[in-house]
Amino acid sequence: MNAVAQLLENGSPDTVGPAAGHPSWDERVLDEMSTVLFASLRRSDQRLRGAEYLRGLLGAQGRRSIRNMASRLGGSATEQSLHHFVSDSTWDWAPVRRSLARHISEQAPPFAYVVRPMVIPKTGENSVGVDRQFVSELGQLVNAQQAAGVWSATEEMSVPINWRLHLSASWLGDRARRRQASIPDDVWEQTPGDGAVEAAIEAASQWGLPQRPVVLDARHMDLASAIARFRAAGVPFLARINDSLQLAVTDPALQGRTPEVQQAAQIMTAARDRMRPAPLPDEGGARAGRPLHLTTKIRVRPSRAVRQVVGQGELALLGVTEARRQKPPELWLTDMTQARLPTLVRLSRLIRRADRDFRETTDRLGIRDFTGRSYAGWHRHVTLASAAHAVSMLGAPGEGARGPA
């Protein structure tokens, strides 16, 4: 499936897990998750609704509409209570989200925090944040919501722990729309990339989680701004970059062989004789049958224009390509200049881990199925869908939390 089709694919399959009617989660994991997740909810009825919502996400067939979930839990009365719990209640999703992140970090200590975009196609105009907008990852106009998720990732599993919903000027500048969606006054306009970086920094540096780098595809972002913000927050990063990014080589082995400032792809071409094999796990996390990658790391610094934004300091340019494929290497930029090359390459593969888990688990559990107008409702739904994903992952046989070797 190509990238456009994958991002635009809508709807959920009819079953979750091996077969319809058979749960693909562990009841003990679900009970433990409910206890941890809803400790901040003071009212017992809200804690009960939260556990019911999780059970509905995990057990419903087809789209995770509230009606479909309620049909497995108690009918019309349950449907009304679940709708109120997510769309109209007053509970704060932020401490629930932090509790999820901390629980995941204890059960499966992360190797990194991965940023991943999410496009939610819509046919109407009323869902909060929906707009006819250009989606950089797709290269086209789409009527959709745009969001970014931050994933706590190991090589064997990943779980979304934080979210940002992009709101355009047509939403934030329209008083009637803001009022109807109950958008808080402190929510202001950001680019999708800025929101993604903000969410990553929040999770990586403000929630008391293990200190780990952020891995992201920054080819459609303001890279200079992202680097500056990561540095200011003290959060290390590994960012996939465009071939055309202007860099200056500081690596003694290459200095004098290339112009002072040139495109990243040209630097990597000049260093092709330094590419070395690096066996790595495949995207499924298996250790057997590793594909062979050719990799290299070159010390660089940004061009003068970028340095004015990000400040001084050396960076490392990473090139990764599969030996059997005649493709230009993926190019990555990082401030972790002392990190071992195999570690950096394994970090870069975590985006594929998150992509796979989104496709096979998160999307199947209804992360994109919320249809309400409420800004808070959207955030509550994706938080609970993330928790359902975590229950499915932690209760699945063979999943582990193995970090870098």
N, C-alpha and C positions, 0 to 999 in steps of 0.2 A: 504494500500500500504506500503511495507516495505521501509526502508531508502534507500537502494540501488536503488530500482525502482523509488522512488520519486526523488532522485538526478539525475538520468540518464534520466528521462522522458524528451523527447525533442519535440519541436513543440508546436504550440498554437492551441486551439480549434477554431472552425469556427465562434464563436460569442463571444462578450463581453457584459455582462449585461443580462437582462431578455430575450431579443429576438433579433434576427438578424435585423439590420436596425434601431433599437431604441437605441439612445445614452444612456449610463449609467452614464453620467456626467452632471454637471450643466454648461451651457454656461457662466454664470457670474463667476463661479469659474475658468473656463478655461481662460477667458479674464483677470481676476485679476492675475492669475498665470503667464500668458504671460507678462504682464506689469512688474511684480516684477522680474521675472526670467531674462529677457533680457535687463534690464536697463543698464547693463555694455557693451552691444554691441553698438558701436558707429554708425554703419551703419543701416539705416532703412530697407534695403533689407535683412540684416541678422536677424533683429528682426521679419520681416515678415516670413522668412524661418523657424525660430524657432517656431513660432506659428503654421505654417503649419505642421511641423514635429510632434508637440504635437497632433494636430488634426488627423493626419494620424495614429499615434499610438493608439489613442482612438477609431477611427472609422473604421479601416481596418478590413477585415475578413481574417482568416487564419494567416499564418506567417506574422510578421511585416517586410517583406522585403520592400525596398524602392519602388520597382515596385508595390507591393500591396497597399502601402500607397498612392502612386501617382495616382493610378487608381481612387481613390475617390476624388482626389483634382484637377486634371487637365491634366493627361496624360503624354506623353513622355517629354515635356518641364519641367514639374514639377519634374519628376523623375530625370532629369539631375541636376536641381538646388538643390534638396534635397540631392543627392549624393555628390555634391560639398560642400554643407553646412556642412555635417557631416564628410566626409572623407578628403577633400582637403582644406578647408577654414582655416583661421588663428585665429579664435576667441578662446579665452581661456575658457575652461570649469570650471576652479577653481572658479572664482567669481560667475558664474552661480550656481554652486553647493552650495556655501556658502549662496547665496540669497535664494535658495530653503530651506536650513536648517533653516535659520532665520525665513522665512515665516511660515514654519511648526511649529516652536517653539512658534510663536505668536498665531497661529490658534489652536494648540493642544499641550500645554506645556507638555514636555516629563516627564515620570516617570523615564526613564533610556535610555541609548544608548546600543543597543543590537548588538553584532557581530554575523554575520551569513555567513557561507561559501556558495559559489555558484560554481557548476561544470557545464561546458558547453561542452557537447560531440560534437566532430567534426569527420568528415570522412576524411578530407584532412589534409595537412600540412602547408597551407599558411596563415591561420588566425593568427593574432598576438598572441603569447604566447602559441599556441597549441603545445602539446607535448605528447609523450607516457610516462606517468608519474604515479607514485604511488599516489593514493588519500587516505589519512589516514582515512577519514570519511567513505570511501567505503571498505577499506581493499583490494584493487585490482588495477592493472594497467589499465589505461583508456587513450584513445586518446582524449584529452580534453584541454580546457582552465580551469584554476583554478582562482577564484577570491574570495574576501571577501567584504561583504557589512556591513555598519554600519547603524542601523535603529534607528530613533527617535520613541520611543514606549510609548504608554499608554496601559491600559488594554483593551481599545476599538478599537484601531487602531495603526498601525505602518507604517512608511514611510522610505525607504532607502535614506540616505543623503550623504553618502561617500562611495568610492570604491577603492579597490586595485586589480590590475591584476597581478597575479604571473608570472614572467618571469624567466625561467630556464637558466642555464649556456649555453645551446645550442642556446639560443637566444641572450643573452647578450655578449657571447664570440665570436659570429660570426659577423664580420663587415658587410658582405653583407646583412645578415638578419636585423641587426640593421638599416642599411641605407634604406632598402626597406620598413621597418615598421615605419621609422622616430622615433625611440626610442631615447629620449633625453640622452645626455651624463651623466646627474646626476642621472639616474636610474641605480641602482646597484642590485646585486643578494641578495635576502632575502628568507628565508623560508616562506611558506604561512602563518604560525602563526605570524612571525615577521611583515609581511606586514599588517595583520589584526589588530594587536595591535597598530601599527603606525597610521593606519587610524582611529582607535577609539580615540587615544589620540589627534590626530589632531582635530577631530570634537568636542570632549568633553572639550578641554582646550584652543584651539587656535582660535576659530571662534566667540567668544563672545556669545555663547549659554548659556542657563541656566545650572548651575552646577548640574550634575546628575551622578550617578554611571554608570560604564560600566558592562554589563552582558554578559558573554560569556561561551561557552563550551571549556575548555582548556585541555581536555583529550588528544588531539593530538598535543599539543603545548609544548614548553619549558616553563613550568610553572614558574620556578625561574626567568627566564629572563623577562617574562611578568609582574610578581609582581614587580620586581625591576624597570621596566620602568613606571608602573602605579604610584608607590610611588614617583619616581623622578619627575613625572609630576603633582603630587598632585591630581590624579584622583582616587577616590574610585572604588573598583571593587567587583564583585561577580562572581566567576569562578567555573564551574562544574569541578570536579577533578576525577582522577582515584582512585579506591578503595585501590590501593597499595601504595599511597603516604605516606611517612614516616613523622609522626608528633609526637610532645611531648605534653601531656596534661598538661595544667596549671590551669585548673578548680579545685578549692579546693574540690568540691564534688566528684571528681573522682580521684584525686591524691592519690597515694598509693594503689589504687585498680587495676591499670594496670601498665605494664612496662613503663619505662621512655619514650622510643621511640617505636612506633609500627605503623602498617598500619592504614589508616583512617577507613577502614571497621571494623577492630578489635576494634577501639575506639568506633565506633557507636554501635557495638554489646554489648560492656560493658555498654553503656548508654541506652540500649533499655527500661529500666524501667522509663526513663525520657521522652519518647515520649508522646506528648500530642496532642489532636485534634486541628486542625486549619481549619475551614471552609473557602473556597476560591472561587472566581469566576471560572467558567469553562473557557476553552480556547477560547470560543467565546466571552467572556466578560460579559455574562449574570450574573445577581445577583441572579436569582432564580435557584433552583436545584443545589446548590453548592455541589461539591464532597467533601467528608471528607478526610482530609489529617492528617497524624500523623507526627509531627515535633519535633525537638529539636535542641538546639544550645549549643556548647561546646567550651570553650576557649582553644586554643592550640597555639603552636609556631612551626615553621618548624624545621626539623632536622638540625643538625650542618652544613652539606654540603650545604643545601639550604640557611641557614642563612648567609653563606659566600657571597652569591650572593644578597639576598634581604635585608640584614641588620637585626637589632633587631626590636622588636615590636610584640605585641600579635595579633593573628588572631582568627577568629571564624570558627568552623566547623559546617556546617548545614546539617542535615539529613531530607529528605522529602520522604514520601511514602504515597500512597493511602491506606486507611484502609481496603478497600475491596479486595486489591490485595496482594497476598503473593509474593512480590518481594523485593529484597534488596533495601534499600533506595537510592535515588539519594544523592550524596555527593557534597557539595559546600563549597568553602573556600572564606572568605571575610575579609577585613580590617575594615569593618563597625561593630566593636564589640559592639557599644552602640545602634545599631539599634534594634527596636522591632522585635521579631521573626516573627509575621504575615507579617510585611513589607518585610523582607528578603525573605520569601516564595513567596509572591506575585511578587517580583522582579524576582525570579527564573522562574516563569511561563511566563515571557515575551518572552523567546526564542520560546515558542510554538505559541505565538501571531504572531511573525515575520514569523515563518514557515508557519502558516496558510495564512497570507497575501501574502507571496511570491507565494504560491501555487495557491491561488484563484484570485489574482489580478496582481501582478508583472509579473509573468511568462506568464499570458494570454495577457498582454500588450506588450510582445516581448522583455523583458530584455535580453534574450539569443539569439536573432535573428540576431544580427549584424554579417556580413560575411566578412567584409573588412580586409585588411592587416594593416591598419593604427592604430598605438598605440593611437594617439589623437582621431581618429575616434571612436575607441572602448569606450574611456572615454566620448566623447560627446554623443554617443548613450545611454550609461547606465545612464548618467546624465538626459537626456531628457526622457528616459523611467521611471526613478524615479519620475520625475515631472508629467508624465502622471498618474502614480500610485497615486500621491498626489491629483491630480485633481479628480480622481475616488473616492478616500477615502473621501475627504472633501466635495464632492458633493453628497455623498451617504446618504440617509435618515437613521436616527437612530445612526449615528456614533458620538462619542463624545470624550472628552479629559479628562475624569475623572481620577484623580490621586489616590494615596493611601488614605485610610480612616484614 
